[in-house]
């Protein structure tokens, strides 16, 4: 059986080589299309693999966030309500106009407009009572750097305020 398969593959290769060397337009065009499609798939996947492969911070399996199809998706510690509050405060700090949206215990969506006119969307989804998943998109096609910046601002807004001062220790 293995010998038949090998002979079939060898025969197909010889036929393809013959058609290619004689200049059969259909074969040349077909191989070119397959090559371009493969290259396009490789280049499209490069951003996702690069983001996941280079991230070394704490998150899902060591990955802080993944940029794919225009969305920066990342895990954020905190309940939906806490993350929502942090996102609204971050929108204010970043001077996004017209923040609007709604949320419930399972998640929500916050919309705003950046100063350059691009839309900013933050989708929040509960993963557990104390953990959420954020999907951040800046602009129509997504902007990784700006999305990461929005996430950093949300994280900063969720940190305990320095104005509260250090925790007091009761020595009684």
Rosetta blueprint (number, residue, H / E / L):
1 X L
2 X H
3 X H
4 X H
5 X H
6 X H
7 X H
8 X H
9 X H
10 X H
11 X H
12 X H
13 X H
14 X H
15 X H
16 X H
17 X H
18 X H
19 X H
20 X H
21 X H
22 X L
23 X L
24 X L
25 X H
26 X H
27 X H
28 X H
29 X H
30 X H
31 X H
32 X H
33 X H
34 X H
35 X H
36 X H
37 X H
38 X H
39 X H
40 X H
41 X H
42 X H
43 X H
44 X H
45 X H
46 X H
47 X H
48 X H
49 X H
50 X H
51 X H
52 X H
53 X H
54 X H
55 X L
56 X L
57 X L
58 X L
59 X L
60 X E
61 X L
62 X L
63 X E
64 X L
65 X E
66 X E
67 X E
68 X E
69 X L
70 X L
71 X E
72 X E
73 X E
74 X E
75 X E
76 X E
77 X E
78 X L
79 X L
80 X H
81 X H
82 X H
83 X H
84 X H
85 X H
86 X H
87 X H
88 X H
89 X H
90 X H
91 X H
92 X H
93 X H
94 X L
95 X L
96 X L
97 X E
98 X E
99 X E
100 X E
101 X E
102 X E
103 X E
104 X L
105 X L
106 X L
107 X E
108 X E
109 X E
110 X E
111 X E
112 X E
113 X E
114 X L
115 X L
116 X L
117 X L
118 X L
119 X E
120 X E
121 X E
122 X E
123 X E
124 X E
125 X E
126 X E
127 X E
128 X E
129 X L
130 X L
131 X E
132 X E
133 X E
134 X E
135 X E
136 X E
137 X E
138 X E
139 X L
140 X L
141 X L
142 X L
143 X L
144 X H
145 X H
146 X H
147 X H
148 X H
149 X H
150 X H
151 X H
152 X H
153 X H
154 X H
155 X H
156 X H
157 X H
158 X H
159 X L
160 X L
161 X L
162 X H
163 X H
164 X H
165 X L
166 X L
167 X L
168 X L
169 X L
170 X L
171 X L
172 X L
